[in-house]
């Protein structure tokens, strides 16, 4: 047999054996490279707020009012305890008003007497106009009145009196009595209005919807004007109040959005500048700024908070930042897994890290802007082709 034919036959047999398995089934094709899902990839970028100064502040309610005693008295009623909510117009604290009610009843009796005296003075004035010297005329059947018709002119001529001036004097005296009675009525009414105002001031009313955040008195306490009773606040909206140095105020404006961090974690939340006070504090050369927090922030009054305020004088170029979840530790070295442009391979890269900025970490070396890295690698991830679950 021709050796060439033998060689060709063996080659075909070997190729046929490679194409068909021992059980007659076709041999499996080489495995194709799998692609990494885009939602698991993070593109390295530069931080936007690393040139910011971190200022500490305090979380305060959007509205807060200190209710104080307006009159002296004994605390008779307290609506609730700290944390209890009340609608606007609710009575929060009230004092005992039994003594003021008794004074009002006495003042009302004085007002009635003053009104009666006014009515009597007006009647006497009208009687003097219509029937002058009526009492003397009644005693002698009207004879003095008839005689005065002749005697009054003679008295005037002889200089023995002035009947006209005497009548004017009588009318003026009756008018003075009317004015005095009117003043007494006005004085009594003013006294009642004062008592009514004191009675109203004995109750502290909620000026808006809110909760009691602090209670300084108990039922039965004796208070004086100016003593604090309760602190009432609207906690549906919260703000951060902070003191901003003068050099940083120029970078702020009402409505500007800043990053803030509450004293419960490193996550950053967006806060809006709601108010910038018009005058700086002379003692610390700072300006008070209020920053509104979102409704779902979960902040509580009195909590410590930090706000990242842009620093215009800071000229350092913003560093690269990556999520803290992307960092894996191999021994003492922080590393990340670079993703190939085809999204099919991974490569471990050691890093040099900088400061922690919220939930991100600054990268000093080891990455370039735009690099793609695995966002949250687990302990089984290795360099090489992407193989999930291996």
Order of alpha helices (4+ residues) and beta strands (2+ residues): alpha-beta-beta-beta-beta-beta-beta-alpha-alpha-alpha-alpha-beta-beta-beta-beta-alpha-beta-beta-beta-beta-beta-beta-beta-beta-beta-beta-beta-beta
